[in-house]
Amino acid sequence: MAIAKVEELSATSPKSFDDAIKQGINRAVKTLRNVRSAWVKEQHVRLDGQKIVEYQVNLVITFVLDD
């Protein structure tokens, strides 16, 4: 039987939501072992007037604990 744990993290990018997701996952797998999935819980943009200056995603990362 496997036991999993979840961690929530936030990642940002000046390029796109897709880039923010990739950056968040890439950073998570550097620290966490056995990462199995990522759920995009929320998406936000930061604005400067009418221009989008930053994309933010909140991710829920699921990983399996070692025996």
C-alpha positions as CSV (number, residue, x, y, z in Angstrom):
1,M,0.0,0.0,0.0
2,A,1.3,3.4,-1.0
3,I,0.9,6.5,1.1
4,A,0.8,9.9,-0.7
5,K,1.2,13.4,0.6
6,V,0.3,16.7,-1.0
7,E,2.1,20.1,-0.9
8,E,0.7,23.3,-2.3
9,L,3.0,25.8,-4.0
10,S,2.8,29.0,-6.0
11,A,4.8,29.7,-9.2
12,T,5.0,32.8,-11.4
13,S,6.2,33.7,-14.9
14,P,6.3,36.8,-17.0
15,K,5.6,34.7,-20.1
16,S,2.5,32.5,-19.6
17,F,0.5,30.2,-17.4
18,D,2.1,27.2,-19.1
19,D,5.6,28.5,-18.2
20,A,4.5,29.1,-14.6
21,I,3.2,25.5,-14.4
22,K,6.5,24.1,-15.8
23,Q,8.6,26.2,-13.5
24,G,6.6,25.1,-10.5
25,I,6.8,21.4,-11.4
26,N,10.5,21.6,-12.2
27,R,11.2,23.2,-8.9
28,A,9.1,20.7,-7.0
29,V,10.8,17.6,-8.5
30,K,14.2,19.0,-7.3
31,T,13.1,18.8,-3.7
32,L,10.4,16.1,-3.6
33,R,10.9,12.5,-4.6
34,N,8.2,10.3,-6.2
35,V,6.1,13.2,-7.6
36,R,3.1,11.6,-9.2
37,S,0.8,14.5,-10.2
38,A,0.1,18.2,-10.2
39,W,-3.3,19.9,-10.0
40,V,-3.6,23.6,-11.1
41,K,-5.8,24.8,-8.2
42,E,-5.9,28.5,-9.2
43,Q,-4.6,30.9,-11.8
44,H,-4.1,34.7,-11.4
45,V,-2.6,37.5,-13.4
46,R,-0.9,40.7,-12.2
47,L,-1.6,43.8,-14.2
48,D,0.1,47.1,-14.8
49,G,-2.8,49.1,-16.1
50,Q,-4.3,47.0,-18.9
51,K,-1.1,45.0,-19.5
52,I,-0.5,41.5,-18.0
53,V,2.9,41.6,-16.3
54,E,2.9,38.3,-14.5
55,Y,1.1,34.9,-14.6
56,Q,0.7,33.0,-11.3
57,V,-0.5,29.5,-10.7
58,N,-1.2,27.7,-7.4
59,L,-0.3,24.0,-7.7
60,V,-1.1,21.0,-5.5
61,I,1.7,18.5,-5.9
62,T,1.1,14.9,-5.0
63,F,4.0,12.6,-4.1
64,V,4.4,9.1,-2.7
65,L,6.2,8.7,0.6
66,D,9.2,6.3,0.8
67,D,8.8,3.1,2.7
